[in-house]
Amino acid sequence: MSGMDEVTLVAMAGVVWGTIYGLLQYMMPRQSSEWNCRVLTVMHAAASILLSAWCVFIQGPWPFTSPGTPNTALQVITMGNSIGYFLFDICWCVVLGSEGLVMLCHHLVSILGLSWCLYIGESGIEMVATLFGAELTNPMLQYRWFLRETGRTKSRIYEINNLAFVLSFAILRSGFGTWLLCTHLTNDKPRMSVKCGATSFYMISQIFVIKIGVYALRKYRVKFRLHLCERNQRKLSRNCDCPTVSAKEE
Protein backbone atom coordinates (compact mmCIF):
# COMPACT_ATOMS: atom_id res chain seq x y z
CA MET A 1 0.00 0.00 0.00
CA SER A 2 1.09 3.56 -0.66
CA GLY A 3 1.06 6.22 2.02
CA MET A 4 -2.15 7.71 0.63
CA ASP A 5 -3.86 4.32 0.66
CA GLU A 6 -3.00 3.88 4.33
CA VAL A 7 -4.32 7.34 5.22
CA THR A 8 -7.54 6.50 3.37
CA LEU A 9 -7.76 3.19 5.23
CA VAL A 10 -7.43 4.92 8.63
CA ALA A 11 -9.97 7.59 7.68
CA MET A 12 -12.45 4.98 6.47
CA ALA A 13 -11.98 2.94 9.66
CA GLY A 14 -12.63 6.02 11.79
CA VAL A 15 -15.78 6.83 9.83
CA VAL A 16 -17.01 3.23 10.08
CA TRP A 17 -16.51 3.04 13.85
CA GLY A 18 -18.13 6.44 14.29
CA THR A 19 -21.08 5.34 12.15
CA ILE A 20 -21.51 2.12 14.14
CA TYR A 21 -21.53 4.14 17.35
CA GLY A 22 -24.20 6.41 15.89
CA LEU A 23 -26.28 3.35 14.97
CA LEU A 24 -25.91 1.97 18.49
CA GLN A 25 -27.10 5.28 19.89
CA TYR A 26 -30.09 5.19 17.55
CA MET A 27 -30.95 1.52 18.20
CA MET A 28 -30.47 1.69 21.99
CA PRO A 29 -31.62 5.19 22.99
CA ARG A 30 -32.43 4.11 26.54
CA GLN A 31 -28.83 3.13 27.20
CA SER A 32 -26.21 5.69 28.18
CA SER A 33 -23.54 6.94 25.79
CA GLU A 34 -20.91 5.07 27.79
CA TRP A 35 -22.88 1.82 27.54
CA ASN A 36 -23.04 2.09 23.75
CA CYS A 37 -19.38 3.12 23.53
CA ARG A 38 -18.39 0.03 25.52
CA VAL A 39 -20.45 -2.15 23.18
CA LEU A 40 -18.44 -0.59 20.36
CA THR A 41 -15.25 -1.35 22.29
CA VAL A 42 -16.19 -5.04 22.48
CA MET A 43 -16.87 -5.07 18.74
CA HIS A 44 -13.45 -3.54 18.02
CA ALA A 45 -11.79 -6.00 20.40
CA ALA A 46 -13.42 -8.94 18.62
CA ALA A 47 -12.36 -7.65 15.19
CA SER A 48 -8.80 -6.94 16.37
CA ILE A 49 -8.43 -10.33 18.04
CA LEU A 50 -9.55 -12.18 14.91
CA LEU A 51 -7.39 -10.13 12.52
CA SER A 52 -4.27 -10.13 14.68
CA ALA A 53 -4.62 -13.83 15.52
CA TRP A 54 -4.69 -14.64 11.82
CA CYS A 55 -1.59 -12.47 11.27
CA VAL A 56 0.37 -14.04 14.15
CA PHE A 57 -0.68 -17.69 14.19
CA ILE A 58 -1.55 -18.41 10.56
CA GLN A 59 0.04 -15.89 8.21
CA GLY A 60 3.27 -15.26 10.13
CA PRO A 61 6.08 -14.56 10.62
CA TRP A 62 6.46 -15.46 14.30
CA PRO A 63 6.89 -12.17 16.23
CA PHE A 64 9.25 -13.63 18.85
CA THR A 65 11.83 -14.69 16.26
CA SER A 66 11.30 -12.39 13.26
CA PRO A 67 10.76 -8.79 14.42
CA GLY A 68 11.33 -5.86 12.09
CA THR A 69 10.04 -7.61 8.97
CA PRO A 70 8.13 -5.74 6.23
CA ASN A 71 4.40 -5.28 6.80
CA THR A 72 1.95 -7.54 5.02
CA ALA A 73 -1.35 -6.31 3.57
CA LEU A 74 -3.34 -7.96 6.38
CA GLN A 75 -1.11 -6.39 9.02
CA VAL A 76 -1.70 -2.98 7.43
CA ILE A 77 -5.47 -3.54 7.48
CA THR A 78 -5.34 -4.68 11.11
CA MET A 79 -3.32 -1.67 12.23
CA GLY A 80 -5.34 0.80 10.15
CA ASN A 81 -8.58 -0.54 11.58
CA SER A 82 -7.35 -0.04 15.15
CA ILE A 83 -5.94 3.42 14.47
CA GLY A 84 -9.35 4.50 13.19
CA TYR A 85 -11.05 3.11 16.28
CA PHE A 86 -8.54 4.64 18.72
CA LEU A 87 -8.89 8.05 17.04
CA PHE A 88 -12.66 7.87 17.52
CA ASP A 89 -12.35 6.61 21.09
CA ILE A 90 -9.81 9.20 22.23
CA CYS A 91 -12.04 11.95 20.85
CA TRP A 92 -15.03 10.44 22.68
CA CYS A 93 -13.03 10.23 25.93
CA VAL A 94 -11.86 13.84 25.67
CA VAL A 95 -15.34 15.19 24.90
CA LEU A 96 -17.04 13.28 27.72
CA GLY A 97 -14.07 13.37 30.11
CA SER A 98 -14.65 9.74 31.04
CA GLU A 99 -11.03 8.54 31.26
CA GLY A 100 -7.96 9.54 33.23
CA LEU A 101 -4.53 10.64 32.05
CA VAL A 102 -3.02 7.15 31.98
CA MET A 103 -5.72 5.81 29.65
CA LEU A 104 -5.43 8.83 27.36
CA CYS A 105 -1.65 8.33 27.22
CA HIS A 106 -2.23 4.64 26.45
CA HIS A 107 -4.49 5.57 23.53
CA LEU A 108 -2.07 8.21 22.27
CA VAL A 109 0.95 5.89 22.40
CA SER A 110 -1.09 3.19 20.64
CA ILE A 111 -2.05 5.59 17.84
CA LEU A 112 1.51 6.87 17.42
CA GLY A 113 3.02 3.37 17.49
CA LEU A 114 0.57 1.90 14.99
CA SER A 115 0.89 4.95 12.72
CA TRP A 116 4.68 4.85 12.80
CA CYS A 117 4.75 1.16 11.84
CA LEU A 118 2.41 1.94 8.96
CA TYR A 119 4.61 4.85 7.85
CA ILE A 120 7.93 2.97 7.88
CA GLY A 121 6.38 -0.23 6.52
CA GLU A 122 8.10 -2.45 9.09
CA SER A 123 7.55 -4.19 12.45
CA GLY A 124 3.89 -4.79 11.77
CA ILE A 125 4.09 -8.33 13.16
CA GLU A 126 5.26 -7.13 16.59
CA MET A 127 2.56 -4.48 16.61
CA VAL A 128 -0.30 -6.84 15.75
CA ALA A 129 1.03 -9.34 18.32
CA THR A 130 0.91 -6.57 20.91
CA LEU A 131 -2.58 -5.67 19.72
CA PHE A 132 -3.68 -9.30 20.11
CA GLY A 133 -2.45 -9.49 23.70
CA ALA A 134 -3.87 -6.10 24.61
CA GLU A 135 -7.34 -6.72 23.16
CA LEU A 136 -7.69 -10.31 24.36
CA THR A 137 -8.63 -9.20 27.88
CA ASN A 138 -10.78 -6.26 26.78
CA PRO A 139 -14.09 -8.17 26.49
CA MET A 140 -13.70 -9.37 30.09
CA LEU A 141 -13.08 -5.81 31.26
CA GLN A 142 -16.18 -4.54 29.47
CA TYR A 143 -18.29 -7.48 30.67
CA ARG A 144 -17.26 -6.61 34.22
CA TRP A 145 -18.54 -3.07 33.68
CA PHE A 146 -21.85 -4.31 32.24
CA LEU A 147 -22.35 -6.62 35.23
CA ARG A 148 -21.71 -3.73 37.60
CA GLU A 149 -24.16 -1.51 35.74
CA THR A 150 -26.87 -4.17 35.95
CA GLY A 151 -26.33 -4.78 39.67
CA ARG A 152 -24.82 -8.26 39.42
CA THR A 153 -21.64 -7.70 41.42
CA LYS A 154 -22.65 -10.42 43.90
CA SER A 155 -23.14 -13.08 41.23
CA ARG A 156 -20.78 -15.99 40.67
CA ILE A 157 -20.21 -15.06 37.03
CA TYR A 158 -18.98 -11.65 38.15
CA GLU A 159 -16.37 -13.20 40.44
CA ILE A 160 -15.28 -15.72 37.79
CA ASN A 161 -14.94 -13.01 35.17
CA ASN A 162 -13.11 -10.75 37.63
CA LEU A 163 -10.54 -13.40 38.52
CA ALA A 164 -10.08 -14.46 34.89
CA PHE A 165 -9.49 -10.85 33.87
CA VAL A 166 -6.91 -10.18 36.60
CA LEU A 167 -4.95 -13.37 35.91
CA SER A 168 -5.02 -13.13 32.11
CA PHE A 169 -4.14 -9.43 32.17
CA ALA A 170 -1.09 -10.05 34.35
CA ILE A 171 0.04 -13.09 32.35
CA LEU A 172 -0.32 -11.41 28.96
CA ARG A 173 1.11 -7.99 29.89
CA SER A 174 3.88 -8.99 32.32
CA GLY A 175 4.53 -12.50 31.00
CA PHE A 176 4.24 -12.65 27.23
CA GLY A 177 4.59 -8.86 26.97
CA THR A 178 7.97 -8.95 28.72
CA TRP A 179 9.09 -11.85 26.54
CA LEU A 180 8.09 -10.04 23.36
CA LEU A 181 9.79 -6.80 24.44
CA CYS A 182 13.04 -8.59 25.33
CA THR A 183 13.22 -10.45 22.00
CA HIS A 184 12.43 -7.19 20.23
CA LEU A 185 15.08 -5.13 22.04
CA THR A 186 17.83 -7.76 21.65
CA ASN A 187 17.23 -8.13 17.91
CA ASP A 188 19.25 -5.86 15.60
CA LYS A 189 16.65 -5.66 12.84
CA PRO A 190 13.92 -3.40 14.35
CA ARG A 191 14.59 0.34 14.20
CA MET A 192 15.55 2.21 17.34
CA SER A 193 12.44 4.38 17.04
CA VAL A 194 10.25 1.27 17.16
CA LYS A 195 12.18 -0.07 20.16
CA CYS A 196 11.63 3.22 22.02
CA GLY A 197 7.91 3.12 21.21
CA ALA A 198 7.64 -0.51 22.32
CA THR A 199 9.34 0.33 25.62
CA SER A 200 6.98 3.28 26.21
CA PHE A 201 3.91 1.13 25.57
CA TYR A 202 5.28 -1.59 27.86
CA MET A 203 5.83 0.88 30.69
CA ILE A 204 2.27 2.19 30.43
CA SER A 205 0.99 -1.40 30.41
CA GLN A 206 2.88 -2.12 33.62
CA ILE A 207 1.20 0.86 35.29
CA PHE A 208 -2.13 -0.84 34.54
CA VAL A 209 -0.77 -4.15 35.85
CA ILE A 210 0.27 -2.52 39.12
CA LYS A 211 -3.09 -0.76 39.53
CA ILE A 212 -5.03 -3.96 38.86
CA GLY A 213 -2.70 -5.94 41.13
CA VAL A 214 -3.26 -3.52 44.01
CA TYR A 215 -7.02 -3.71 43.45
CA ALA A 216 -6.99 -7.52 43.37
CA LEU A 217 -4.78 -7.78 46.47
CA ARG A 218 -7.06 -5.48 48.47
CA LYS A 219 -10.26 -7.13 47.26
CA TYR A 220 -9.28 -10.75 47.80
CA ARG A 221 -7.49 -10.08 51.08
CA VAL A 222 -10.74 -8.70 52.49
CA LYS A 223 -12.70 -11.63 51.05
CA PHE A 224 -10.25 -14.10 52.57
CA ARG A 225 -10.54 -12.47 55.99
CA LEU A 226 -14.32 -12.54 55.66
CA HIS A 227 -14.23 -16.23 54.77
CA LEU A 228 -12.05 -17.05 57.78
CA CYS A 229 -14.29 -15.04 60.09
CA GLU A 230 -17.44 -16.78 58.83
CA ARG A 231 -15.77 -20.18 59.28
CA ASN A 232 -14.81 -19.30 62.85
CA GLN A 233 -18.36 -18.18 63.54
CA ARG A 234 -19.70 -21.53 62.43
CA LYS A 235 -17.14 -23.38 64.56
CA LEU A 236 -17.36 -21.30 67.71
CA SER A 237 -20.96 -20.07 67.36
CA ARG A 238 -20.05 -16.58 68.45
CA ASN A 239 -19.90 -13.14 66.82
CA CYS A 240 -16.79 -11.47 65.53
CA ASP A 241 -15.97 -8.22 63.83
CA CYS A 242 -16.10 -9.42 60.24
CA PRO A 243 -14.78 -7.20 57.44
CA THR A 244 -17.03 -6.19 54.58
CA VAL A 245 -16.27 -5.69 50.93
CA SER A 246 -17.16 -2.18 49.86
CA ALA A 247 -18.78 -1.39 46.52
CA LYS A 248 -15.57 0.29 45.42
CA GLU A 249 -13.58 -2.89 46.00
CA GLU A 250 -16.00 -4.93 43.89
N, C-alpha and C positions, 0 to 999 in steps of 0.2 A: 504493500500500500504506500502511496505517496503521502506527504505531510498533509495535503489538503484533504485527502480521503479520510485520514484519521481524525482531523478536526470535524469533518462532516459526521463521522461515526459518533463522536462524543456528543455533538450537538443534537443529533437524532436521538441518542440514548437519553439525554436530558429531557427532551421534549416528550418522549414516550413515557418516562417515569412520571413526569409532571402530569401528563394526560391521564395516566392510570390513577394517580392520586385524586385528580378532579372527578373521575368516574366513581371512585370509592366514596368521595364526599357526597356525590349525587345519589348513589345507591344506598348509602347508609347515613342519612341525614341526622338520625337520632344519636349516632355515635360522635364522640368528640374528635377534634382534628388530630389529636395525638393518637387516639385509637386507630384511625384510618392510616395515619403515617406509619404506625408500627405494623399494620397489615402489609403495607407497601414494603417495609423493611424485610419482612419474612419472605415476600415474593422475590425481592432482590437476592436475599441470601440463598434461596432455593436455586435461582438461575445461576448465581455465581458458583455454588457448590457443584452443580452439574457440569458447567463449562470448564471450570478449573480442574475437576476430577478427570475429565476426559483428556485435558492437556497433560496432566501429570502422570496418570496411570495407564493411559492407552496410547496417546500420541507420542509422548516423550519430548525431549530427553529427560532423564532422571535428574531432578534439581540438586540432589546431594552430591552428584559426581560430575555434572556438566553445566556449571553456572557460566553465565556470560555468553551464551550461544545466541545466534540471531533469532529474532521473533518469528513465530509462525503466524499464519493468517488467523487461526483460531485463538492464539494468545492475544493478538491485537484486538479481536472482537471481544474477548473476555475482559481485557483491561479497559477498552473504550466503553463498554457497557457499565462497568463499575464507576468509572470517572463521571459519566453522565448522572448516575444515581447519587454519588457523593456530592456533586455540585448542587443537585436539587436539595439534598438533605441538609447540607450545611447552610444553604439559604433559608430553609424552613426553620432550622434551629436558631439562626440569628434573628429572624423575624419574630418568632414566638418566645425566644429566650428560654428554651426548655432544657438546654444542656450547659454544663460547666466548661471551664477553660480547657481541661484535659481532653474532653471529648472533641471539642472544636479543633484542638491541636492534632488529635488523632486523625480527624477527617482531612485536615489541611495537609498533613504529611502524607496521607494515603493518596490524595489527589496529585501532589507534587511528584511522589515516587512513581505512580502509574504513568503520569504524563511524561516524565523524563525517560522512562523505559520505552514509551512509544516514540519519543523524539529521536533517541539514539538508535533505536531498532535492535537493542540487545537486552539480555537479562530478563526477558519476558517469562521464562520458565520459573525463575526464582520468585518473581512477583506473583504469578498465578498460584504457585505453591503456598506463598504467604497468604494470599487471598482465600485459598481453600481452608487453611487452618483457622484464619480469623473468622470466616463466615460459618464454619461448621457448628460453632456454639451459639450463634446468633438466634436461631429459632427457639432454643431453650430459654434464652434470656427474655425474648419477647413473650413466650408462653408464660413465664413466671409473672410478667407484668399483667397479662390478661387474667390470670388466676387471681392476682391481687385485686384487680379492678372489679372482678365479679364476686369478691368476698369468699374465696375458697382457700385462704391461707392455712386453714386447719385441716385440709384434706390430705390424704396420703399421696395423691398424685403430685401435689405441690411440693411435698418433702422429697419425693423421688426425683422430680425434675430439678429441684434446688441442688441436691447432692450431685446429680449427674452433671449439672452445669459447672459447679465449682471444681469437681475433679477433672472433667474434660478440658476446662479452660486452663487450669494449671498445667496439665500434661502437654497440651498442644502449644501453649505460649512459652512455658519455661523448659519443657522437654524437647519436643521436636523443633520448636522455634530456636532454641539455643544451638541445637545440632545444625540446623540449616544455616544460621548465622556464622558459626565457626567454619563450616566447610566453604562458605562464601568468602569469608575474610582471608582464609589461608590459600585460596586459589588465586593464581596470577591473572586469570583471564578477565574477570569482571573489572570495570572501571572503578577508579577511586571514588568518583562521585556517587556511584551506585552503592559502594560499600559504606560511605558516610550516611546515605539515606537509609540503608538497611539497619545500620546501628541506631539511628534516631528512632525509627519505627519500633525497634526492639526495646529501646529504653522506655518509650511510652507504653508499650504493652506490659512491661514489668511493673509500671505504676499501677495499672489495672489489676495485675496479679496480686500485688501487695494489698490493695484496697479490698479485693474480694477475699483474700486470705484472712485479713483482720476481721472482716464481717463474719466469715465462716467460723473462725476461732471463737469469737464472742458468742455467736448464736448457739453453736453446738456445745460449748462449755456450760452455758446456762441450762440447756436441755439435759445435759448429762447430770448436772447437779439436781435438777428437778426429778429426773428418773431415780437417782439414788435416794432422794428424800422420800419419794412416794413408796419406794421399796421398803425403806425403814419404817414408814408409817404402817405398812401392812404387817411387818414383822412384830413391831413393838406396840401397835395399836395406840399410838399417842401422837399428838400434834407436833409439828416442827415448822420452823420458819422457812417455807419452801420458796425458792426463787420463781419468778414469772418471766415469761418471754414477752417483751414489749412488741407492739406493732411494728416499730422501727426495725427491730432485730429480725422480723419475719422476712 
